[in-house]
Amino acid sequence: MTPTKREPLRIALLTPYTGLNLGDGAIQNAIIQNLQKRAEGIELYGITLAPTDTQKRHGIPCFPISGLLVRSYSSQKTKFPGVRGRESAVTPKWWAKLKDKVKAAPLLGNSLRHLLQRIRESKLIRGCIQLAREAHHLVRSYHFLRKVDFLIVSGGGQLDEEWGGPWGHPYALCRWAFLAKLTRTGFALTSVGTGVLKSSLARWFVKMTLTLACFRSYRDQGSKAQISCFFPTSKDPCVPDLAFSLPFPACSPGWRNRGFGVVGISPIGYGDPREWATHDQAVYHTYIINLADFTHALIRQGYHILLFLSGADDRALIDLKGSLKERYGSNILHHVSEPPIGNVEDLLKHISRADYVVASRLHGVILSHVLRKPALAISFDRKVNAHMEHVGQIAYCVEIHRPDWRHWTERFYSLAKNRETISVSLDSRINGFQPLLDQQYEYLLKRVKRKKQTILLSC
């Protein structure tokens, strides 16, 4: 018995995506479009940190990833949009109406407000509220997953505790893995990367997640090696980042005859205490100054600068422009463009306008390479180095922890000199990734269909 049109394949895609990181957005675009073109009538759902935003951006019903409020991970009240045709907050409507009536009574409202403030200051009571919220979310998650045939952890650096600690994403992955087991839903991890996993609790959560998965693949050998310290990975394949499977044609280099061309520069807020989970003000400050000096050196050579962001680095962009203005005068900004970027399509369009790219975020570099743009990576993490080595561009990878704008400039001039050779090399390497990604999609869909047939036969 095979699935009919009345019983479509239902797949949920899990990612800690908020809409701000366009690299994660590119991954979701890639997996959604590749699954849809391979399976007619497929129903896709998202499980994210910002389900309402994800639903608007990607056009699929979405569900919240966790009921816990964890600093640097989840910061908004959990909402359930689209799953039942309407959006409802965890807080019941009758409670919201009651609060409005209480606020309308000044004396009673002020007294209760003071009482609630004291309650919020109590760690015990806050913990109980957290537990109640998560218990409610677990029940909703269980009922949601019962209607899903397969749950896929869809790429990105998801094996990581830097943002939120072990009770951030490691816990979220583990709770969904156990729910998939309870609801007999297929569960797989595809092209995932490993970040910070220092605590024993985070490692235990990740180990349980991997144990419960029927399929696991890692986006690079370094991620696989990190996991092998506490979980056997010898039989698990390495499959390139899902962003490499974005279904659009490669763009030709097309260098322009205006000055020396256009350089796309994408600053990052790494270490910034205002933005980054791991604080390192000294590294961030030195990086911004060196990036400003590097930008000035390129402008003096005749390059036009195109500033763009692929993640939530607005303050880094402001700081870079401020440093340029402070060190070299406001006239230097006449050589700088800053187009608005609101989605993945905008990002790709503006990267296409550049002749070269200088970026730090992994997908700022990956998407540049997908478009066959020579890129200088100012690396802040092992994953960036791993990618540059994977595509044969490690010579054009410099370290953010050892900032030296003169060295960056020397590497950039070498990049510009060898641009044609780099473009040919990137084309060869990236074309070789596609068969691996195609095989993974085909394998996953076979597993989904087999799971669907098993469920239908048992009914």
N, C-alpha and C positions, 0 to 999 in steps of 0.2 A: 504493500500500500504506500503510495507516494503522496506528499502534501498537495492539496488542491488549492485553487484560488481562494476558497473559503477559509483555508487554513494556511495563511502565509507564514513564511519564516520570520520569526521575531528575534532580533538581536539587539542587545543593549551594549553600548560603548562607554566604558568607564575611564574618566580622566580628571585630574584635579585642575580643571580649566575654569577660568573666571571671565574670559573674553579679553583680558588685558594682554596676555602673552600670545602674540600672533603666530609664534612658532607652534604652540599647541593647536591653534586654530588651523594652521596649514595641515597638521597631522590629521585632524578630524575631517577636514575637507577631503583629504586623500583617501582615508578609509571609507568614508560615506560614499563617495563617488565610485570607488572601485568595487565595493560590495553591490551597489545599486546596478551597475552595468553588467554584473555577472549573474544576478539573481532577480528575475522579474517578479514584481509584486512583494518584494522584501519589505518588512516593517522594521525601521531602526529607531532606537531610543537612546538618549544620552543620560549619563549619570555624572553630574558635574558639581562644582562648587557654586556655580551661578546658573541654575537651570533656566531661569527666565531669559537671561541674556543669550545662553547657548541656543535656546529654542528660536529666538529671533534671528540669530546669525546663521544657523545651519538648517533651519526648517524641519527639525525633528522634535517630537515630544521629549521632554527631559524631566529628570527626577533628581532631587538633592542627594549628594554623596554621603552626608553624615548629619547626625542630629547634634553632635557636640560642637560647642563654640571653643575653638582652640586658637590661641594667639599665633599670629603669623601663618595661619592655615585657613580656618573658617572664621569669619567675623560678622556675618549677617545671620538674621533669623532664618531658619530652614523654611523653605517654601516648596510646594508641590504643584508646579504648573503643568497644565496640558494633559496630565496622565488620565484624568477623568473628565476632561473637557472644561475644566475651570481651574483657577488658581486659589489655593486656600493656605493660609498661614497655619503654623502649628497651634497658635493660640486660637481657641474657638471664637466664633463671631459673637456669641452671647456674652463672652467675657469682655470683648472689646466694647460692646454697647454698655455694659455695666460700668466699665472704667470711665466712659464719656459722661455718664450720669453722675458718678462720684466727683469727677473734676468740676462739674457744674455747681457743686455745693462747696463754697470756699473753705469753710471751717473743717468739714469732714475731709475734703480733698487735701488740704494742707497737713492734717494729722496723719492721714494714710500715706502721704508722700514721705513724711519724716520716718514713719514706721518702715516703709519699703526701702528707704535709704539705709537704715540700720540692718535690714535683712540682707541687702546686697553686700554689705561689708562683712557679713558672716560667711567664712569659707565653708563651713559645714552646710549651711542652707544653700549656698551657691552650688555646692557639689550635689546635693539632693535634687535641685532643679535640673542640673545637667543630666543626672541619671534618668530623671523622669522624661526629659526631652528626648534622650537617646533611646529609651525604651519605647516611646511612642513612635519614633522614627524607624526602629527595628521592625515593629509590627507592620508599618506601612511598606517598608522595604520588602518584607517577606511576601506580602500580598501582591506587590508589584512584580516581583521576580517569578512568582508562580505562573504569570502569563507570558514569560520570556523563555525562548528555547535555548538561547546561548548568551553568555556574558563574556565580553572581550575587554581586557585591559589594553586600551588602544594606544600603544607606543608612548614615547616621551620618557623622561627620566623619572619614572614613577617609584622606583625602589630607593626611596630617599626620605630622611628624617630632618633635613636641614630646616625646612619650613614647617614648624609646629611640633617637632620632636616625635617620639614614638606614637603619641596619641593623635598625631596629624594623619598623614597619608598611610604609614605602615598599618595603623589600626583600621583605617577605612578599607584598605585592601583585604585585610584578614576577615573583617566582619562580612564583607560581600562574598568572599570565598566560602565561608561557612554557610551563609544563606543560600548560595548556589547549590551546595551539597544537600542542604535540607529540602530544597525545592526541586531537586533532580535537574537542575539547569546546567548545561555544559559551561565550562569555565576555562578560559585560555588567556595567556599573556603574550602579546605580540610586539617584537622589536622594542623591548623596554630597556632602559638604561639604569645604571646604578650610580647613586650619588653618595651622600653621607649616611653611613649605617654604623654608628659607633656604640650605641647603647645595646645591651643584651636584650631588652624588651623589644626594640625595633627589629632586631635580627630575628627574634622569635616570631613576631608578627609576619615578617617577610617569609620566613621558613615555612610557616603554616600555609601561607598563601600559595607558595610554589608547590608545596606538597599536594594541595587540593586541586591544582590545575591539571587538565588533561593534555595541555600543550603549552610549551614555554619557548620563547626565542628572545635573544638579546641583540641589541643593535650594534655592539662592538665587543671584541675579545676582552677588553679591560673590564667591562661590566660583568661578563661571564666569569672572569677570574676572581673578581671581588666576591661574588656569590658562592663560588666553589669552596671558600673558606669554611662555610657552615652548611652548604647544601650541595649534593652531587649534581653537576651540570654537564658531565661528559657527553650525554646523549642529546643535549639541547642544542639546536642550531643557532648560528649568528645570522640574522637577516637585517639588512641596512634599514636605517631610519625610514619610517613610513612616508615622510615628506618627499622622499625620492620618487614616490609613486603618484605624485600630483599629476593628473591627466591634462597636461598642456605641453605644446611643442617647445623644444629648446630654442632659445633666442640666439641669433647670430651675434657675434661681438659688435660689429658695426661701429668702430671708433670714429669719432667725429672730427672734422677739421676746424675746430674752434679752440685756439690756444692748445693746451695739452690734453683737453678732454674734461670729463666730469668724474669726480670722485665721490662716491656715496660713503658718508661716515656715520656710523651708528654708535653713539656712546652708551655706556652701561652704568648702572648705579651700584656696582659691586662694592661692598664694604660700607656704603653710605648708611649711617645709623638711622636716618629718616626712612629708609626704604628697604634695606637688605636685612635678612634674618641674622646673618653673621656680621657683626660690626667690626670695621677696621677703617676708622676715619683717616689715618695716615696714608694708607694705600689709596683710598679713594681720592683724597686731596692731591696727592702726587700724580696720580693717573690723569686727573682733569687738567692739571697744569701742563703735563707732557703732551696730552692730546691737543691742547690749545697751541703749543709751540709747533707740534707736528703739522697741524692744520695751517698755521701761518706759513710754514716752510713750503707747503704745496701751493698755496695761493701765490706766493712770491715766484714760483716756477711757472705760473700761468694756468693752473688748474682751477676749475670752478667747483665749489663744494656743495653737495646735496646732503643735507642732514635728514636722517630718518630714524625711526624707532621700530623695533620688532617686539618690544616688551614694555613693561611699566617702568620706563626710565625717564619720565618727564623732567624730574629735578636734575638729572645728570645733563640733559639737553640744555636746560636753563643755565646750569653752572658752567657748561662749556662755552656758551655764547657770552655769558658774563665775564669769563676769564679772557676770552678773545678781545672783548671790548676794553677791558681794564688794561690788558698788556699791550695791545696794538692799536687802540683807538676805535671809535665807532664806525669809521669808514670801511674797516675790514669786512663788516657784515654785508657790504654791497656785493661781495663775491660769494655769498652764502645763500642758498635757497632752503626753505623748510616747508615742503608740501604737506598738507593735511593727510593723515593716514588713519582710517577708521576700521579697516578690515583687511583680510588677507589679499584680496584682489588689488586694493590700493597699494599694499606693500610690494607686490610683485610688479605692478606697473611702474612704480618709482625706482625700484632696483633696476628694472630694464632700461631706464633712462641713463644710468651710470655706466661709465666705461670700466671703472674699478670700484671695489668695495673695501672698506676698512670697518670691521665689526668685531664684537666680542661675544655676543650671545650666539649659542650654537646654531640656531635656525636662521639668524641673520647671515651667517656664513654658509649654511647648507643651501638656503634658497638662492643665494648669489651663485653658488656653484651649479645648482640645477639650471639656472639661466645662463650658465657658461661664462660667468663674470669672474675674472681674476680677483682674488680676495686676499687681503692681509688680515690675519686673525690675531687680535690682541687677546690672548687666552687667559681666562680666569679660572679654568677648571680642566681636569683630566679629559673630560668628554670632548672639549674643543680640540685638544692635542690629538686625541684618538681619531677624530674625523679628518683632521688635516693629514695625518699619516695614512689613513684609509684611502684618500683620494690622491695621494702622492704629492701633497703640497706642504709638507712639514717644514720646508725651507722658508715658507712665508708665514710662519707662526711665531709670534713673539710673546713674552710673558708680561702680564699686567703687574706681577709682584716685583719685577725688576724693570721699572719704566725708564726708558732712555729714548727720547724723541729722535735723537740723531741716528740711533740704530734702527728705529722704526722707519725713518726716512730712507736710509740706505737699503733696507729690505724692500720698501715700496718701489724705489727706482729700479731695483732688480726685477721686481714683479712687472713693472711697466715695460721694461726692455724685453722680457720673455713672454709677453702677452699672447702671441700667436701660438707658441709651443704649449703654453698653459691651457689655452682653450681647447686645443686638440687632445691633450692629455685628459682633461676633465670630461670631454665628450666620450672618450673611450672607457674611462673608469665608470662613469655614471650609467652609460648604456649597459654595462655589465651587471649593474645592480638589479635591473628590471626583471630578468628571469627569476631571480630569487624571490622578489616581492610577489610576482605573479603566482609562483608555486605556493607561497604562503597563503595568499587569498583563496586559491583553488582548494587547498587542503582544508582550510577553515570552513569553507562552505560545504565541503563533503562531510565534515564532522557535524555541522549544524543539521544537514539533511538527514544524516544517519540518526542523530538524536531525535529529530522530529518524527521519523518513521517509527522508532522504538516507542515513543510516547503514544502515537496514534494506535499502534498495534496492541498496546497494553490497556487502552480504554475500552 
